[in-house]
Amino acid sequence: MMADFSHLQDFLQPVSKAFLNDDQEYDAFQTGGTIDVFEEEHQPDLEAADIILLGVGEERGGTSGRTSTNGPDTIRRELYKLYNWHRDIKVADIGNLRSGAQLADAYAAMKTVISELLSANKTVLILGGSHDLTYAQYKAYASQQLIIEATVADALIDLQEDSKLRSERFLMDMLTEQPNYLRHYNHLGFQSYFVHPRMLETLDKLRFDCYRLGRIRENMEEAEPVLRHSDLFSLDINIIRHTDAPANHLSPNGFSGEEACSLARYAGMSSRLSSFGIYGYEVSRDKGQLTAKQIAQMLWYFMDGRAVRNREAHLEDRDAFWEFHIAFSDIETVFLKSKKTGRWWMQLPDHEFVPCAYNDYLLASNNEMPERWLRHQERL
């Protein structure tokens, strides 16, 4: 059962659709016309919602050192204009997190709100401030002692112990604090020239999986099984090249806007994923609100992925899958391919099925051991 919204209301600021749309009415088919929004005179029905939007404009852990609702509201302004093609997916917007006196207060409030929504089995979309808010996103699971798999998409790896900025070192807390509730960690889209080689060696020794930008761009579908197996997804907009997201001043290189939308869609397709945060957006760095438009379209594609997820059969329903029995390196295993969505799974020696890609099946068919299979085995 969903907690009474008034219980969460103390942490939240309402938004105004009239302000976001310059006092114009939204079309009944636009997102702004279908989304259930927390406004001064209206409380959303969270019980009915599948996906819940939360704005967190906290940047005191990042370079700007500010906190404001400008970022989340600018993204909303663009998102609400988009046409909603999936009327069966109910989306609610609970407004913006109130800024606490200290950064730690913002973390605590964000953790409390997300934890409440997760316990009600809701999917949470976070329109974020600085990337260190990922730590509060993780703590929402830790507070319920949920052991999770987390995936972070970031051109950098934020493990800089000596940095004064929380946004550059939050992963240290997330990966090392005790008790720890991370079963596994994936890092997508890092750019090698920004990352110290020793840092990668350390993550590899911990059996964490790191995917270079070039490797994912060669075959975007490589990222889909990673996100299908994740509970938490955190994305820093620095993964998108500057021309497609002008608010990213880190690098001219990165994922294209379309590729970033693919990642968001894969996240939406995951039946495990329960929170997705998009961080690092600063309005003052944006040009013509292009980055806000990019993020809004990523959120649209997340919802599009959710529609695919709703169509997927359960693995127990074997009639909905093609089954392939394969032997490679003296190991016999089974691959499943969904007749509805074309996605793949492979069976490990403990008989658990884990998400995989078509390429893993091809390797096994050629008597080669897929790296994904090996990494899962090592972790077991």
Secondary structure, DSSP 8 states (H G I E B T S, - for coil): ----HHHHHTTEE---HHHHTTT----TTBHHHHSEE-BTTB---GGG-SEEEEE--B-TTSSS--B-SHHHHHHHHHHTTSB---TTS-EEEEEEE---SSHHHHHHHHHHHHHHHHHTT-EEEEE-SSTTHHHHHHHHHHTTT--EEEEEE-SS----TT-S-GGGTHHHHHHH-SS--EEEEEEEEE-GGGS-HHHHHHHHHTT-EEEEHHHHHH-GGGHHHHHHT-SEEEEEGGGB-TTT-TT--S-S-SB-HHHHHHHHHHHHH-SS--EEEEE---GGG-STTHHHHHHHHHHHHHHHHHHHHHH---TT-GGGEEEEEEEETTEEEEEEEETTT--EEEE-TTS-EEEE-HHHHHHHHTT---HHHHHHHHH-
